[in-house]
């Protein structure tokens, strides 16, 4: 097992898988951060986020999803929630875990402490 950084995730399929796992971890956390909450913070269309997080299951979305958008959103989540950890096992399986405390950093106490990203997603710019 090794810990991955976002820079180790080179293709959109792996980024999609990690984004989906990260959103599932945040939903199951004590904060109960939903995907729609992330959409409101980032001014992102819910259909875009849905396609981004399902790309690893539905390869036909590859023409509709911008890899940089997935990377940017995942980068924001990893900065905002530094206790998220991406792991890759020796068999190639990737998993994401959310810890209450990791490397001296703690999970935020409430949804009020989550800051919006310093960028906005612009609709209609889906091409790579």
C-alpha positions in Angstrom: 0.0 0.0 0.0 1.2 3.5 -0.8 -0.3 6.9 -0.3 -1.0 8.8 -3.5 -1.1 12.5 -4.2 -3.4 14.1 -6.7 -0.4 14.4 -9.1 -0.1 10.6 -9.2 -3.6 10.4 -10.7 -2.9 11.0 -14.4 -6.0 9.9 -16.2 -9.6 11.0 -16.0 -10.9 7.5 -15.1 -8.7 7.4 -11.9 -9.6 11.0 -11.1 -13.2 10.2 -11.4 -12.9 7.1 -9.1 -11.1 9.1 -6.4 -13.6 12.0 -6.7 -16.5 9.6 -6.2 -14.8 7.9 -3.3 -13.9 11.3 -1.7 -17.5 12.5 -2.0 -18.8 9.2 -0.5 -16.4 9.6 2.5 -17.5 13.2 3.0 -21.2 12.2 2.9 -20.6 9.4 5.5 -18.5 11.7 7.7 -19.9 13.5 10.8 -20.1 16.6 8.6 -22.5 15.0 6.1 -21.2 17.1 3.3 -23.3 16.3 0.2 -22.5 16.6 -3.4 -25.1 19.3 -3.8 -23.4 21.3 -1.0 -20.1 21.1 -3.0 -22.0 22.2 -6.2 -23.4 25.2 -4.4 -20.0 26.2 -3.0 -18.1 25.8 -6.3 -21.0 27.1 -8.5 -20.9 23.8 -10.4 -23.9 22.3 -12.2 -25.1 19.1 -10.5 -25.2 17.3 -13.8 -21.6 18.1 -14.4 -20.6 16.7 -11.0 -22.7 13.6 -11.6 -20.9 12.9 -14.9 -17.5 13.6 -13.3 -18.0 11.2 -10.5 -19.5 8.5 -12.7 -17.0 8.6 -15.5 -15.2 5.6 -14.2 -18.4 3.6 -14.5 -19.8 5.1 -17.7 -16.9 5.6 -20.2 -19.4 7.2 -22.7 -19.1 10.4 -20.6 -15.5 10.8 -21.6 -16.5 13.4 -24.3 -18.6 15.3 -21.9 -16.2 15.6 -19.0 -13.2 17.9 -18.7 -10.3 16.2 -17.0 -9.0 19.5 -15.6 -12.4 20.2 -14.0 -12.2 16.9 -12.1 -8.6 17.6 -11.1 -9.5 21.1 -9.9 -12.5 20.0 -7.9 -10.5 17.1 -6.3 -7.6 19.4 -5.6 -10.1 21.8 -3.8 -11.5 18.9 -1.7 -8.1 17.7 -0.7 -7.1 21.2 0.4 -10.3 21.8 2.2 -10.3 18.4 3.9 -6.6 17.6 4.5 -7.5 14.5 6.4 -8.6 12.8 3.1 -6.1 10.2 2.1 -5.8 8.4 -1.2 -4.2 4.9 -1.1 -3.2 2.5 -3.8 -2.8 -1.2 -2.9 -0.4 -3.6 -4.5 -3.2 -5.1 -6.6 -3.9 -1.6 -8.1 -7.1 -0.9 -6.2 -7.5 2.7 -5.1 -9.3 3.7 -2.0 -10.0 7.0 -0.2 -10.3 7.4 3.6 -11.3 10.4 5.7 -9.7 10.6 9.1 -10.8 12.8 12.0 -7.1 13.6 12.5 -4.1 13.1 10.1 -0.6 14.5 10.2 -1.5 17.1 12.9 -4.6 18.4 11.0 -8.1 17.9 12.1 -11.4 17.4 10.3 -13.5 20.6 10.3 -16.0 21.0 13.0 -19.0 22.1 11.0 -20.2 22.9 7.5 -19.9 26.6 8.4 -16.1 26.2 8.4 -16.0 25.1 4.8 -14.8 27.9 2.6 -15.8 28.1 -1.1 -13.0 27.6 -3.6 -11.2 30.6 -5.0 -12.5 29.7 -8.5 -15.8 29.2 -10.2 -16.7 26.6 -12.9 -18.0 28.1 -16.0 -20.8 26.1 -17.7 -20.4 25.0 -21.3 -16.6 24.7 -21.2 -16.5 20.9 -21.1 -13.9 20.1 -23.8 -10.3 19.2 -22.9 
